[in-house]
Amino acid sequence: MKQPLIIITGPTAVGKTEASILLAKKINGEIISADSMQVYKGMDIGTAKITKEEMMGVPHHLIDILSPEQDFNVYTFQQLAKAAVDDICSRGKIPILTGGTGFYIQALLYGISFKEEANTYRLELEKLLEEKGNLYLHAMLEEVDSASANIIHPNNVKRVIRALEFYQETGEPISKHNETERQKESQFQSAYFVLNMPREQLYERINLRIDKMLADGLVQEVTALKEMGLKRDMTSMQGIGYKEVLDYLNGETSYEEMVYLLKRDTRHFAKRQITWFKREKDVIWMDKTKYQNSLELSEDLVQISKEKLQIEQ
C-alpha cells in the first residue's frame, strides 16, 4: 500500500503556510518544507520562514538544518524528504509537503533518479560561469532547450547548469524529460493542492511582503551573512531577496533599485511557479479568493484529502 502524502503548494506569498498548519492540526499531520531556502539557518526574513509561534505546535521538517555555507540541491532534498515521510508515516501521522519549489515536489512525488557526482562537463560550465557570467550560460541553454530557458531564470545557475548537463549527457532537452516524468505514476497516495488567486491580487501581496521584509530587517540579515563571508555565487545566496540585497550592499545598485528589483524578480518568480504547476498532472487548483479565510479553505482541504487518501478520521 502506498504511503499517504498531501501537497500544499502554489506561488510565493499566496498563503500556503497558514493553510498547511490548519490542515495539519485537523488531520494529525506533520509538515515537510519543500522550500530550497528555508533549510538554511540564519536566513529567516528573506525566506519568509515560519516562526515557532506560527507552527502552533505542528512539527516541521527540513527547516533550519544547514548552515548557509553548505550546498543544497534537489538530490539532497529528495533523500531527506523521503526519510521524513517514512518517519512521519511510521508514527501513524500524515506527511504534508508544503512549499513552492515545484521541481523538488516532482522529484519526491515520482522518485526521479539523479546523478549526484560531478563530471568534467559540469566543471567546464562552472568555469564558463566564472569567466563569462550567468547570461552566457542561459544563452547556451536557450540554443538547445528553449522551453527550459523560458522557465529557468538566468540567476538560477544551478538549474541552468543541470539542464545543460542533462542535454550533454543524453542529447535530450530536460524539459522533454520532465514531461515524461510527469506521466509517471506517483509513488504515493497523494492529494496535490495548488493554491492560487488572480494575478493582480497576488502581485499586491508580493509587494506588501517585500515591504514587510525590509521593515523587519532584511538588509541587516544579509549584512550579517556577508560579514560571515558568504558570497553571491553560493547556493544560499541565489535566493530572491539575498542576491538583490547583496548587490546593494556591494554598491552595485541603489536602495531604490534594489527594492524595485526585489519586487519585480519576486513577481516574475511567482509567474514561473504558476507556469510549472500548470504542467503538472492530477493537481487540484484552489482559488483562495473564493474563501472568507484560511480556516474555511482548510475545511475543503481536509474533506478532499480524506477522500483522496481514504483517511478514516
C-alpha positions, 0 to 999 in steps of 0.5 A: 500500500502506498504511503499517504502524502498531501501537497500544499503548494502554489506561488510565493506569498499566496498563503500556503503556510497558514493553510498547511498548519490548519490542515495539519492540526485537523488531520494529525499531520506533520509538515515537510518544507519543500522550500530550497531556502528555508533549510538554511539557518540564519536566513529567516526574513528573506525566506519568509520562514515560519516562526515557532509561534506560527507552527502552533505546535505542528512539527516541521521538517527540513527547516533550519538544518544547514548552515548557509555555507553548505550546498543544497540541491534537489538530490539532497532534498529528495533523500531527506524528504523521503526519510521524513515521510517514512518517519512521519508515516511510521508514527501513524501521522500524515506527511504534508509537503508544503512549499513552492519549489515545484521541481523538488515536489516532482522529484519526491512525488515520482522518485526521479533518479539523479546523478549526484557526482560531478563530471568534467562537463559540469566543471567546464560550465562552472568555469564558463560561469566564472569567466563569462557570467550567468547570461552566457550560460542561459544563452547556451541553454536557450540554443538547445532547450528553449522551453527550459530557458523560458522557465529557468531564470538566468540567476538560477545557475544551478538549474541552468547548469543541470539542464545543460548537463542533462542535454550533454549527457543524453542529447535530450532537452530536460524539459522533454524529460520532465514531461515524461516524468510527469506521466509517471505514476506517483509513488504515493497516495497523494492529494496535490493542492495548488493554491492560487488567486488572480494575478493582480491580487497576488502581485499586491501581496508580493509587494506588501511582503517585500515591504514587510521584509525590509521593515523587519530587517532584511538588509541587516540579515544579509549584512550579517551573512556577508560579514560571515563571508558568504558570497553571491555565487553560493547556493544560499545566496541565489535566493530572491531577496539575498542576491538583490540585497547583496548587490546593494550592499556591494554598491552595485545598485541603489536602495531604490533599485534594489527594492524595485528589483526585489519586487519585480524578480519576486513577481516574475518568480511567482509567474514561473511557479504558476507556469510549472504547476500548470504542467503538472498532472492530477493537481487540484487548483484552489482559488483562495479568493473564493474563501472568507479565510484560511480556516474555511479553505482548510475545511475543503482541504481536509474533506478532499484529502480524506477522500483522496487518501481514504483517511478514516478520521 
